[in-house]
């Protein structure tokens, strides 16, 4: 499992949904759902994303935006439009006086808005993922990512636009997988921009030696890796791998492996009922004691305390 796959590992369990928002001006929706990640793409008309901090961003057909939570923001037909509705935690839509709008704004299968024939159509995909593995990548993103149509193109968008309103067997599974692929395509495009501030380990994936070592560590963290065994697999000397890895990634191979193992362990502790002994062996520690010692040294609290949310 590499880091991009790790970002999406188990997102269904943490909640994700995909819908089409169809609106007729004037409209403005305040988003306070605290979702860690939301993708938006206009297919008809135009929309504005107005963050609480920073400049409004205009979305035209073909543009893609990614909003990082939990900060709130507004989506509207104009940058100065006052909010008329609010989406809170769990995707619950209400007026600002608390009156429910979910039923009155329901327009059909995965379709929501104020007018069935509205002039603006926006595809919205929201993830509720909040894991340590995903955060290693998402923390490198700004609060609002904007990819204009002229610098970004993805063949998945027409397919998603056509499929989103269908109600056929297995349709949700199809759309979930397409949404995952779309997110990966967006992240690749964003980090491929000239001057992009991609994480060092992400850039190092393109190196023929260090990239191979990173994939070995990420795909099999439970293996008893040493710098020597990694170097053998990568076909270089131990000293050569250690030097090149540290230069490109910013930390030695074993330090990176420790961080990766602990990120995986943190997600397993929060998202499963596995015992600490089981978690330890899944991520490459010989015992619960060994994991606990490393976890507390690096994170300042024990696995039990982390699981309890102390």
C-alpha positions as CSV (number, residue, x, y, z in Angstrom):
1,X,0.0,0.0,0.0
2,X,1.7,3.2,-1.1
3,X,0.8,6.6,0.4
4,X,-1.8,7.5,-2.2
5,X,-3.5,4.2,-1.7
6,X,-3.1,4.7,2.0
7,X,-4.9,8.0,1.7
8,X,-8.0,6.1,0.5
9,X,-7.6,3.0,2.6
10,X,-11.0,2.3,4.1
11,X,-12.7,5.7,3.3
12,X,-16.1,4.0,3.0
13,X,-15.8,3.0,6.7
14,X,-15.2,6.6,7.6
15,X,-18.0,7.9,5.4
16,X,-18.1,9.4,1.9
17,X,-20.8,10.6,-0.3
18,X,-21.2,12.0,-3.8
19,X,-24.0,14.2,-5.1
20,X,-25.0,16.7,-7.8
21,X,-26.0,20.1,-6.6
22,X,-28.4,21.9,-8.9
23,X,-29.1,25.5,-8.2
24,X,-30.7,28.6,-9.7
25,X,-29.5,32.0,-8.6
26,X,-29.6,33.6,-6.1
27,X,-28.1,30.8,-3.9
28,X,-25.5,30.5,-1.2
29,X,-24.7,27.5,1.1
30,X,-22.6,27.7,4.2
31,X,-20.5,24.5,4.7
32,X,-19.8,23.7,8.3
33,X,-19.8,19.9,8.1
34,X,-16.1,19.7,9.3
35,X,-15.4,17.1,6.6
36,X,-11.6,16.7,6.2
37,X,-11.9,16.8,2.4
38,X,-14.4,17.9,-0.3
39,X,-14.0,17.8,-4.1
40,X,-16.1,20.2,-6.3
41,X,-16.4,20.5,-10.0
42,X,-18.8,22.7,-12.0
43,X,-20.4,21.0,-15.0
44,X,-22.8,23.8,-15.9
45,X,-22.9,27.5,-15.0
46,X,-20.4,28.8,-12.5
47,X,-19.9,28.9,-8.7
48,X,-17.8,30.7,-6.2
49,X,-16.0,29.2,-3.2
50,X,-15.6,31.8,-0.4
51,X,-13.2,30.6,2.3
52,X,-13.3,32.3,5.7
53,X,-9.7,33.3,5.2
54,X,-8.4,34.1,1.8
55,X,-9.8,35.3,-1.5
56,X,-12.9,33.8,-3.2
57,X,-12.3,31.3,-6.0
58,X,-14.4,31.3,-9.1
59,X,-15.3,27.8,-10.6
60,X,-16.1,27.5,-14.2
61,X,-17.1,24.3,-16.1
62,X,-14.2,21.8,-16.0
63,X,-12.5,23.4,-13.0
64,X,-11.8,21.3,-10.0
65,X,-11.5,22.5,-6.4
66,X,-10.6,20.6,-3.2
67,X,-11.5,22.2,0.1
68,X,-9.7,20.9,3.2
69,X,-11.6,20.9,6.5
70,X,-12.4,21.3,9.2
71,X,-12.5,25.0,8.4
72,X,-15.9,26.3,7.2
73,X,-16.5,28.0,3.8
74,X,-19.3,29.1,1.6
75,X,-20.3,28.0,-1.9
76,X,-22.5,30.5,-3.8
77,X,-23.5,32.0,-7.1
78,X,-21.6,35.3,-6.3
79,X,-18.7,36.1,-3.9
80,X,-20.9,38.5,-1.9
81,X,-24.1,36.4,-1.7
82,X,-25.4,36.0,1.8
83,X,-25.8,32.4,2.9
84,X,-29.3,31.0,2.6
85,X,-28.7,27.5,4.0
86,X,-26.2,25.6,6.0
87,X,-24.8,22.1,5.8
88,X,-23.6,20.9,9.2
89,X,-21.9,17.8,10.6
90,X,-23.2,14.6,9.0
91,X,-24.3,16.5,5.9
92,X,-27.5,17.7,7.6
93,X,-28.9,20.7,5.7
94,X,-30.9,23.4,7.5
95,X,-31.9,27.0,7.4
96,X,-30.0,29.4,9.7
97,X,-32.9,29.1,12.1
98,X,-32.6,25.3,12.3
99,X,-35.4,24.3,10.0
100,X,-34.6,21.1,8.0
101,X,-34.1,21.4,4.3
102,X,-33.0,17.9,3.3
103,X,-36.4,16.9,2.1
104,X,-37.5,20.1,0.4
105,X,-34.2,20.3,-1.5
106,X,-34.1,16.7,-2.5
107,X,-34.4,16.5,-6.4
108,X,-33.8,12.9,-7.1
109,X,-31.1,10.2,-7.0
110,X,-28.0,11.8,-5.6
111,X,-29.3,15.2,-6.6
112,X,-29.9,18.2,-4.3
113,X,-30.7,21.8,-4.8
114,X,-33.3,24.6,-5.1
115,X,-34.4,24.0,-8.7
116,X,-34.6,20.8,-10.8
117,X,-33.8,22.8,-14.0
118,X,-31.3,25.1,-12.3
119,X,-28.7,26.8,-14.5
120,X,-25.8,25.7,-12.2
121,X,-24.7,22.1,-11.7
122,X,-21.9,21.2,-9.3
123,X,-20.6,17.7,-8.6
124,X,-19.6,17.3,-4.9
125,X,-17.7,14.5,-3.4
126,X,-17.0,14.5,0.4
127,X,-14.7,12.3,2.4
128,X,-14.9,11.9,6.1
129,X,-11.5,10.3,6.3
130,X,-9.3,11.7,9.1
131,X,-6.5,9.2,9.5
132,X,-2.8,9.6,10.2
133,X,-1.8,8.0,6.9
134,X,-3.9,10.3,4.8
135,X,-2.8,13.3,6.9
136,X,0.8,12.7,5.8
137,X,-0.3,13.7,2.3
138,X,-3.2,16.1,2.9
139,X,-1.1,18.3,5.2
140,X,0.9,19.3,2.2
141,X,-2.2,20.8,0.5
142,X,-3.4,24.4,1.0
143,X,-6.8,24.9,2.6
144,X,-8.3,25.4,-0.9
145,X,-6.9,23.7,-4.1
146,X,-8.0,25.1,-7.5
147,X,-7.2,23.4,-10.8
148,X,-8.6,25.5,-13.7
149,X,-9.9,23.6,-16.7
150,X,-7.1,24.9,-18.9
151,X,-4.4,23.2,-16.8
152,X,-6.3,20.1,-15.7
153,X,-8.2,17.5,-17.6
154,X,-9.5,14.2,-16.5
155,X,-11.5,11.6,-18.5
156,X,-13.3,10.6,-15.4
157,X,-15.3,13.7,-15.1
158,X,-17.7,13.1,-18.1
159,X,-18.2,9.5,-16.9
160,X,-19.0,10.7,-13.4
161,X,-21.4,13.4,-14.6
162,X,-23.3,10.8,-16.6
163,X,-23.3,8.1,-13.9
164,X,-24.1,10.0,-10.8
165,X,-27.9,10.2,-11.2
166,X,-28.3,6.5,-12.2
167,X,-29.9,4.1,-9.7
168,X,-28.7,0.7,-10.8
169,X,-27.4,-2.4,-8.9
170,X,-23.9,-1.7,-7.7
171,X,-24.0,1.9,-8.7
172,X,-22.8,3.2,-5.3
173,X,-19.7,1.0,-5.6
174,X,-19.0,2.2,-9.1
175,X,-19.2,5.8,-8.0
176,X,-17.1,5.3,-4.9
177,X,-14.3,3.8,-6.9
178,X,-14.5,6.6,-9.5
179,X,-14.4,9.2,-6.7
180,X,-11.3,7.6,-5.3
181,X,-9.6,7.6,-8.7
182,X,-10.6,11.2,-9.3
183,X,-9.0,12.3,-6.0
184,X,-5.8,10.6,-6.9
185,X,-5.8,12.2,-10.3
186,X,-6.4,15.7,-8.7
187,X,-3.5,15.2,-6.2
188,X,-1.2,14.0,-9.0
189,X,-2.0,17.1,-11.1
190,X,-1.6,19.4,-8.1
191,X,1.8,18.1,-7.1
192,X,3.0,18.0,-10.7
193,X,2.6,21.8,-11.2
194,X,5.8,23.8,-11.6
195,X,6.9,24.9,-8.2
196,X,4.5,22.7,-6.3
197,X,5.3,22.1,-2.7
198,X,4.9,18.3,-2.7
199,X,6.1,16.4,0.3
200,X,9.7,15.3,0.0
201,X,8.8,11.6,0.1
202,X,6.3,12.1,-2.7
203,X,8.9,13.7,-5.0
204,X,11.3,11.0,-4.0
205,X,8.9,8.4,-5.4
206,X,10.2,9.3,-8.9
207,X,13.8,8.4,-8.0
208,X,14.6,4.9,-9.4
209,X,16.5,3.9,-6.2
210,X,14.8,5.8,-3.4
211,X,11.3,5.4,-4.9
212,X,11.8,1.6,-4.9
213,X,13.0,1.7,-1.3
214,X,9.9,3.8,-0.3
215,X,7.5,1.4,-2.0
216,X,9.1,-1.6,-0.2
217,X,8.7,0.1,3.2
218,X,5.2,1.3,2.5
219,X,4.0,-2.0,1.0
220,X,5.4,-4.3,3.7
221,X,6.0,-2.3,6.9
222,X,5.9,-5.5,9.0
223,X,9.0,-6.9,7.3
224,X,12.2,-6.7,9.5
225,X,13.8,-4.1,7.2
226,X,17.3,-2.9,7.7
227,X,19.2,-0.4,5.5
228,X,21.3,-3.2,4.2
229,X,18.3,-5.3,3.1
230,X,16.7,-2.3,1.5
231,X,20.0,-1.5,-0.3
232,X,20.2,-5.1,-1.6
233,X,16.6,-4.9,-3.0
234,X,17.4,-1.5,-4.6
235,X,20.6,-2.8,-6.1
236,X,22.9,-0.2,-4.4
237,X,25.3,0.0,-1.5
238,X,24.1,0.5,2.0
239,X,26.0,3.8,2.3
240,X,24.7,4.9,-1.1
241,X,21.1,4.2,-0.2
242,X,21.3,5.8,3.2
243,X,22.9,9.0,1.8
244,X,20.5,9.3,-1.2
245,X,17.4,8.5,0.8
246,X,18.2,11.1,3.4
247,X,19.0,13.7,0.8
248,X,15.7,13.2,-1.0
249,X,13.3,12.3,1.8
250,X,14.8,14.5,4.5
251,X,15.3,11.7,7.0
252,X,17.1,8.3,7.1
253,X,15.3,5.2,5.9
254,X,14.7,3.7,9.4
255,X,13.3,7.0,10.7
256,X,10.9,7.1,7.8
257,X,9.9,3.5,8.5
258,X,9.2,4.3,12.2
259,X,7.0,7.2,11.2
260,X,5.1,5.1,8.6
261,X,4.6,2.3,11.1
262,X,3.3,4.6,13.8
263,X,0.9,6.3,11.4
264,X,-0.5,2.9,10.4
265,X,-0.7,1.9,14.0
266,X,-2.5,5.1,14.9
267,X,-5.2,4.5,12.3
268,X,-5.6,0.8,13.4
269,X,-6.0,1.9,17.0
270,X,-8.7,4.4,16.2
271,X,-10.5,2.5,13.4
272,X,-10.5,-1.1,14.6
273,X,-10.9,-3.2,17.7
274,X,-7.7,-5.0,17.2
275,X,-5.6,-5.6,20.3
276,X,-2.4,-3.6,20.7
277,X,-0.5,-6.9,20.3
278,X,-2.2,-7.5,17.0
279,X,-1.6,-3.9,15.9
280,X,2.0,-4.2,16.8
281,X,2.6,-7.3,14.7
282,X,0.7,-5.8,11.7
283,X,3.0,-2.8,11.5
284,X,6.3,-4.5,12.3
285,X,6.8,-4.5,16.0
286,X,7.7,-7.7,17.9
287,X,5.3,-7.0,20.8
288,X,2.8,-4.7,22.3
289,X,5.5,-3.5,24.6
290,X,7.8,-2.6,21.7
291,X,5.1,-0.6,20.0
292,X,4.0,1.1,23.1
293,X,7.6,2.3,23.9
294,X,8.0,3.6,20.3
295,X,4.6,5.2,20.2
296,X,5.0,7.0,23.5
297,X,8.5,8.2,22.6
298,X,7.4,9.7,19.3
299,X,3.9,10.8,20.1
300,X,4.1,11.5,23.8
301,X,1.2,9.1,24.9
302,X,0.6,5.4,25.0
303,X,-1.4,3.5,22.4
304,X,-4.2,3.0,25.0
305,X,-4.3,6.7,25.6
306,X,-4.4,7.5,21.9
307,X,-7.2,5.0,21.4
308,X,-9.2,6.6,24.1
309,X,-8.6,10.1,22.6
310,X,-6.8,11.4,25.6
